[in-house]
Amino acid sequence: MNELVDWINGYIWSPALIYLCLGVGLYFSLRGRFLQVRHAKEMVLLMFQGKGSNEGVSSFQALTMSLAGRVGTGNIAGVATAITFGGPGAVFWMWLVAFLGASSAFVESTLAQIYKEDNDGQYRGGPAYYIEKGLGMKWYAWTFAVATILACGLLLPGVQANSIASGLENAFGIVPSVTAGILAIMLGFIIFGGVKRIATFAEIVVPFMALGYILVACVIIALNISELPAAFMLIIKSAFGMEAGFGAILGMAIQWGVKRGVYSNEAGQGTGPHPSAAAEVSHPAKQGLVQAFSVYVDTLFVCSATAFMLILTGMYNVKGADGSLLVNGLPGIDAGPAYTQNAIESVMPGFGSIFVAIALFFFAFTTIVAYYYIAETNIAYINRKIHRPWMMFALKIAIMAAVVYGCVKTAAVAWGLGDIGVGLMAWLNIAAIILLQKPAFAALRDYEAQKKAGLDPVFDPTKLGIKGADFWIGYGKKRAAKQAGSTVVRPVEESSGR
């Protein structure tokens, strides 16, 4: 199984995808005049503006749903894996992917808002929707939808579940089979409650867990503050092969940094647009900017916290190109949550293993919930014309089974399957947003022009020549009617007698 998974990943994660992720992020950054820098303040302000409705969630809820998918085991175990196979320099490439990827996140999330739909009283959208409506390629949209259902419903949940099981076993001695049962029951309670319960759960848990984790990291960094400049320079030098001993794995630093960066922050992968479409906003660019900021939170804050904890305490290993150990900070321990547990334990004895296990539980569990929502949205897309209620039920059972399977399988297989899922979605989505970039940047220019005029931006796709944004045409009519003080009354036939 391991050999088959590695063979498939060899093709999916070829150098072409690495260069594509970096190249597209750079191109979008240049075209948007580095919007991720110019609008940094606006991103923060927009997070707390806007309220939810019966059909949609608030911008903050959409952000936390997105962060639930972004902030997961990749921020703890993924960083450890990147350093093990790419050296400390892999962290720099994760930073670069996050900075450039923020522009990709803006494009895909803005497109999700432009082409969203009101589906059975809920806002739905994502790559499948904007591929069909924006490109007119239904077969391509279905391909993405099926790939995403497989990735988020079957392949990716196992990675998160495996890390939870590993962390709880290290900290409390809980056997993976018991963890599998607990996770399945908790997951069932959340996902059978619908999107509103998912949004409420994410809104409460995600900020709490992220801030708590960063706070502990700050304490460790403060206790090792004198070593911080050296740790930072080690990352920079290793990223370009200038550090003694790491020159031979420069290519691995780039590959693993980009791979784990894309896995962690998901910019361009196509997962973020799904919760973005659920937000109740007056202009698509608003949620696009909010989601661009979520990439910063994930990688520049949470992943960096993990990286500095590992490097400052020396609790990590680095393997050379031939498999030999260049750094042996944790003899006999495989890359994973145990690295972070040992890093915190070395500074706070008796606290590290327990804290990481709990943090990892919340990080990974919220990610599994987010994966379910993403897969559910793509089933909703497939079911738009023909209602197939059994598919939603089958998805719930399948993701619960995937969680159980991931808990009891080896980490190598779980991560390999997860990489396949991420890679497939990234290939399909990046190609789509390259072809659909024009409407996204037209929306950005329109938003900036209205802000400059002192207005609260309102989106009108007709004015911008954007076709297929049917939701916004209806939204504009409702808004105009409301402002005129009129109400929309459903016509009643005289023969009905009512």
KAUR-V320452 format. One record per residue. RES is the residue in one letter. SS is DSSP state (alpha for helix, beta for strand, coil for the rest). PSI is psi as a letter, one per 40 degrees, with the letter a starting at -180 (none if undefined). D_LAST is the distance of its C-alpha to the last C-alpha in Angstrom with 1 decimal. Layout:
BEGIN
res = <RES;RES>
ss = <SS;SS>
psi = <PSI;PSI>
d_last = <D_LAST;D_LAST>
END
This chain:
BEGIN
res = <M;N;E;L;V;D;W;I;N;G;Y;I;W;S;P;A;L;I;Y;L;C;L;G;V;G;L;Y;F;S;L;R;G;R;F;L;Q;V;R;H;A;K;E;M;V;L;L;M;F;Q;G;K;G;S;N;E;G;V;S;S;F;Q;A;L;T;M;S;L;A;G;R;V;G;T;G;N;I;A;G;V;A;T;A;I;T;F;G;G;P;G;A;V;F;W;M;W;L;V;A;F;L;G;A;S;S;A;F;V;E;S;T;L;A;Q;I;Y;K;E;D;N;D;G;Q;Y;R;G;G;P;A;Y;Y;I;E;K;G;L;G;M;K;W;Y;A;W;T;F;A;V;A;T;I;L;A;C;G;L;L;L;P;G;V;Q;A;N;S;I;A;S;G;L;E;N;A;F;G;I;V;P;S;V;T;A;G;I;L;A;I;M;L;G;F;I;I;F;G;G;V;K;R;I;A;T;F;A;E;I;V;V;P;F;M;A;L;G;Y;I;L;V;A;C;V;I;I;A;L;N;I;S;E;L;P;A;A;F;M;L;I;I;K;S;A;F;G;M;E;A;G;F;G;A;I;L;G;M;A;I;Q;W;G;V;K;R;G;V;Y;S;N;E;A;G;Q;G;T;G;P;H;P;S;A;A;A;E;V;S;H;P;A;K;Q;G;L;V;Q;A;F;S;V;Y;V;D;T;L;F;V;C;S;A;T;A;F;M;L;I;L;T;G;M;Y;N;V;K;G;A;D;G;S;L;L;V;N;G;L;P;G;I;D;A;G;P;A;Y;T;Q;N;A;I;E;S;V;M;P;G;F;G;S;I;F;V;A;I;A;L;F;F;F;A;F;T;T;I;V;A;Y;Y;Y;I;A;E;T;N;I;A;Y;I;N;R;K;I;H;R;P;W;M;M;F;A;L;K;I;A;I;M;A;A;V;V;Y;G;C;V;K;T;A;A;V;A;W;G;L;G;D;I;G;V;G;L;M;A;W;L;N;I;A;A;I;I;L;L;Q;K;P;A;F;A;A;L;R;D;Y;E;A;Q;K;K;A;G;L;D;P;V;F;D;P;T;K;L;G;I;K;G;A;D;F;W;I;G;Y;G;K;K;R;A;A;K;Q;A;G;S;T;V;V;R;P;V;E;E;S;S;G;R>
ss = <coil;alpha;alpha;alpha;alpha;alpha;alpha;alpha;alpha;alpha;alpha;alpha;coil;coil;alpha;alpha;alpha;alpha;alpha;alpha;alpha;alpha;alpha;alpha;alpha;alpha;alpha;alpha;alpha;alpha;alpha;coil;coil;coil;alpha;alpha;alpha;alpha;coil;alpha;alpha;alpha;alpha;alpha;alpha;alpha;alpha;coil;coil;coil;coil;coil;coil;coil;coil;coil;beta;coil;alpha;alpha;alpha;alpha;alpha;alpha;alpha;alpha;alpha;alpha;alpha;alpha;coil;coil;alpha;alpha;alpha;coil;alpha;alpha;alpha;alpha;alpha;alpha;alpha;alpha;alpha;alpha;coil;coil;alpha;alpha;alpha;alpha;alpha;alpha;alpha;alpha;alpha;alpha;alpha;alpha;alpha;alpha;alpha;alpha;alpha;alpha;alpha;alpha;alpha;alpha;alpha;alpha;alpha;alpha;coil;coil;beta;beta;beta;coil;coil;beta;beta;beta;coil;coil;alpha;alpha;alpha;alpha;alpha;alpha;alpha;alpha;alpha;coil;coil;alpha;alpha;alpha;alpha;alpha;alpha;alpha;alpha;alpha;alpha;alpha;alpha;alpha;alpha;alpha;alpha;alpha;alpha;coil;alpha;alpha;alpha;alpha;alpha;alpha;alpha;alpha;alpha;alpha;alpha;alpha;alpha;alpha;alpha;alpha;coil;coil;coil;alpha;alpha;alpha;alpha;alpha;alpha;alpha;alpha;alpha;alpha;alpha;alpha;alpha;alpha;alpha;alpha;coil;coil;coil;alpha;alpha;alpha;alpha;alpha;alpha;alpha;alpha;alpha;alpha;alpha;alpha;alpha;alpha;alpha;alpha;alpha;alpha;alpha;alpha;alpha;alpha;alpha;alpha;alpha;alpha;alpha;alpha;alpha;coil;alpha;alpha;alpha;alpha;alpha;alpha;alpha;alpha;alpha;alpha;alpha;alpha;alpha;alpha;alpha;coil;coil;coil;coil;coil;coil;coil;alpha;alpha;alpha;alpha;alpha;alpha;alpha;alpha;alpha;alpha;alpha;alpha;alpha;alpha;alpha;alpha;alpha;alpha;alpha;coil;coil;coil;coil;coil;coil;alpha;alpha;alpha;alpha;alpha;alpha;coil;beta;coil;coil;coil;coil;alpha;alpha;alpha;alpha;alpha;alpha;alpha;alpha;alpha;alpha;alpha;alpha;alpha;alpha;alpha;alpha;alpha;alpha;alpha;alpha;alpha;alpha;alpha;alpha;alpha;alpha;alpha;alpha;alpha;alpha;coil;coil;coil;beta;beta;beta;coil;coil;coil;coil;coil;beta;beta;beta;beta;coil;coil;coil;coil;coil;coil;coil;coil;alpha;alpha;alpha;alpha;alpha;alpha;alpha;alpha;alpha;alpha;alpha;coil;coil;coil;coil;alpha;alpha;alpha;alpha;alpha;alpha;alpha;alpha;alpha;alpha;alpha;alpha;alpha;alpha;alpha;alpha;alpha;alpha;alpha;alpha;alpha;alpha;alpha;alpha;alpha;alpha;alpha;alpha;alpha;alpha;alpha;coil;coil;coil;coil;coil;coil;alpha;alpha;alpha;alpha;alpha;alpha;alpha;alpha;alpha;alpha;alpha;alpha;alpha;alpha;alpha;alpha;alpha;alpha;alpha;alpha;coil;coil;alpha;alpha;alpha;alpha;alpha;alpha;alpha;alpha;alpha;alpha;alpha;alpha;alpha;alpha;alpha;alpha;alpha;alpha;alpha;alpha;alpha;alpha;alpha;alpha;alpha;coil;alpha;alpha;alpha;alpha;alpha;alpha;alpha;alpha;alpha;alpha;alpha;alpha;alpha;alpha;alpha;alpha;coil;coil;coil;coil;coil;coil;coil;coil;alpha;alpha;alpha;alpha;coil;coil;coil;coil;coil;alpha;alpha;alpha;alpha;alpha;alpha;alpha;alpha;alpha;alpha;alpha;alpha;alpha;alpha;coil;coil;coil;coil;coil;coil;coil;coil;coil;coil;alpha;alpha;alpha;coil;coil>
psi = <d;d;d;d;d;d;d;d;d;d;d;d;f;i;d;d;d;d;d;d;d;d;d;d;d;d;d;d;d;d;d;e;f;f;d;e;d;d;f;d;d;d;d;d;d;d;d;e;i;i;i;i;a;d;d;i;i;i;d;d;d;d;d;d;d;d;d;d;d;d;h;a;d;d;e;c;d;d;d;d;d;d;d;d;e;e;i;d;d;d;d;d;d;d;d;d;d;d;d;d;d;d;d;d;d;d;d;d;d;d;d;d;d;d;f;i;i;h;h;f;e;i;h;i;i;a;d;d;d;d;d;d;d;d;e;f;g;d;d;d;d;d;d;d;d;d;d;d;d;d;d;d;d;d;d;d;d;d;d;d;d;d;d;d;d;d;d;d;d;d;d;e;e;h;i;d;d;d;d;d;d;d;d;d;d;d;d;d;d;d;d;e;e;i;d;d;d;d;d;d;d;d;d;d;d;d;d;d;d;d;d;d;d;d;d;d;d;d;d;d;d;d;e;f;d;d;e;d;d;d;d;d;d;d;d;d;d;d;d;e;f;e;h;h;e;e;d;e;f;d;d;d;d;d;d;d;d;d;d;d;d;d;d;d;e;e;h;e;d;e;d;d;d;d;d;d;d;e;i;h;i;e;h;d;d;d;d;d;d;d;d;d;d;d;d;d;d;d;d;d;c;d;d;d;d;d;d;d;d;d;d;d;e;e;g;i;i;h;h;i;d;e;e;i;h;d;h;g;d;g;h;e;h;i;h;a;d;d;d;d;d;d;d;d;d;d;d;g;h;e;d;d;d;d;d;d;d;d;d;d;d;d;d;d;d;d;d;d;d;d;d;d;d;d;d;d;d;d;d;d;d;d;e;d;d;h;h;g;d;d;d;d;d;d;d;d;d;d;d;d;d;d;d;d;d;d;d;e;i;i;d;d;d;d;d;d;d;d;d;d;d;d;d;d;d;d;d;d;d;d;d;d;d;d;d;e;d;d;d;d;d;d;d;d;d;d;d;d;d;d;d;d;e;f;i;h;h;h;h;g;d;d;d;e;f;h;i;e;f;d;d;d;d;d;d;d;d;d;d;d;d;d;d;e;e;i;i;h;h;h;h;h;h;d;e;e;e;none>
d_last = <66.3;67.7;69.5;66.4;64.2;66.9;67.3;63.7;63.7;66.8;64.8;61.5;63.3;65.8;67.2;64.7;61.7;63.8;64.5;61.0;59.5;62.1;62.0;58.2;58.1;60.9;59.4;56.0;57.9;59.8;56.8;54.9;58.0;58.2;54.8;55.5;58.2;56.8;53.4;54.8;53.9;50.4;49.8;50.5;48.4;45.4;45.5;44.3;41.7;38.0;35.7;33.7;30.0;27.5;28.5;32.1;35.2;37.5;40.5;42.8;41.1;41.2;44.8;45.7;43.9;46.0;49.1;48.5;49.1;52.0;53.9;55.2;58.3;59.3;60.0;62.5;63.8;63.0;65.2;68.0;67.8;67.9;71.0;72.7;72.5;72.5;74.4;73.3;72.8;69.6;68.0;68.6;66.8;63.9;63.8;64.0;61.1;59.0;59.9;59.3;56.4;54.4;53.8;52.7;50.3;48.9;48.3;46.7;44.4;43.4;42.6;40.5;38.4;38.2;36.9;34.8;31.4;28.4;28.7;26.2;25.8;29.6;31.8;34.2;37.1;40.9;43.4;41.6;38.7;40.8;43.2;40.4;38.6;41.7;44.2;42.1;44.2;42.0;45.1;46.6;43.4;43.4;47.1;46.6;43.7;45.8;48.9;47.1;45.6;49.1;50.7;48.4;47.4;50.9;53.8;53.4;52.4;55.7;57.6;55.9;56.2;59.9;60.7;59.0;61.0;64.2;63.8;63.1;66.0;68.3;67.3;66.6;68.0;64.6;64.8;62.3;60.9;59.8;58.3;56.4;54.8;53.9;52.3;50.3;48.7;48.0;46.6;44.3;42.9;42.1;40.7;38.4;36.7;35.2;35.8;35.0;37.8;40.1;39.6;40.2;43.2;44.7;44.1;46.1;48.9;49.8;50.9;52.8;54.7;55.6;56.9;58.9;60.5;61.4;62.9;65.2;66.2;67.1;69.3;71.2;71.5;72.8;75.4;76.6;76.1;79.7;78.9;75.7;77.4;79.3;76.2;74.3;77.3;77.5;74.0;74.6;78.0;76.8;73.9;76.4;79.1;81.5;81.9;84.9;83.9;80.3;81.2;81.1;77.5;76.1;73.9;72.6;71.8;69.6;68.0;67.3;66.2;63.6;62.5;62.0;60.6;57.9;57.3;57.0;55.1;53.2;53.1;52.3;51.8;48.1;47.0;46.3;43.5;41.2;40.7;41.0;37.8;36.0;36.7;34.3;36.3;35.8;38.7;40.1;43.6;43.0;42.6;45.4;47.8;46.8;47.5;50.8;51.9;51.1;53.9;56.3;55.4;55.9;59.2;60.9;60.3;59.9;62.0;64.6;64.8;65.6;68.1;70.1;70.2;71.7;74.1;75.3;76.1;77.5;75.3;74.6;76.4;76.8;77.7;79.8;79.2;81.5;79.8;82.4;81.5;82.1;80.8;80.9;79.3;77.8;80.2;78.6;75.0;72.4;70.1;66.9;65.7;69.2;70.5;68.2;68.9;72.6;72.3;70.6;72.8;75.9;75.0;73.1;74.7;72.5;69.4;69.0;68.1;65.6;63.9;63.6;62.3;59.5;58.7;58.7;56.4;53.8;54.4;54.2;51.4;49.0;50.0;49.1;45.7;45.3;46.5;43.8;41.0;42.6;42.8;39.2;38.0;39.9;38.4;34.9;36.1;37.2;34.0;31.7;31.2;31.9;31.1;34.2;33.8;37.4;38.9;37.8;39.3;42.4;42.9;42.8;45.4;47.5;47.8;48.8;51.4;52.6;53.2;55.2;57.2;57.9;59.3;61.9;63.0;65.6;64.7;66.1;63.8;60.8;61.5;62.3;59.0;57.3;59.2;58.1;54.4;54.9;57.0;54.6;51.6;53.9;55.1;51.6;50.0;52.9;53.0;49.3;49.5;52.6;50.7;47.6;49.5;48.6;44.9;46.0;48.8;46.6;44.2;47.3;48.6;45.2;45.0;48.5;48.0;45.0;46.9;49.9;47.8;46.8;43.1;41.1;40.8;37.4;37.3;36.4;37.4;37.0;39.6;42.0;41.5;40.3;38.3;36.2;35.0;31.3;30.3;31.9;30.3;26.8;28.3;29.7;26.5;24.8;27.9;28.0;24.4;25.3;28.5;26.9;24.7;21.5;18.8;17.4;13.6;12.1;10.8;7.3;8.0;7.2;8.1;5.5;3.8;0.0>
END
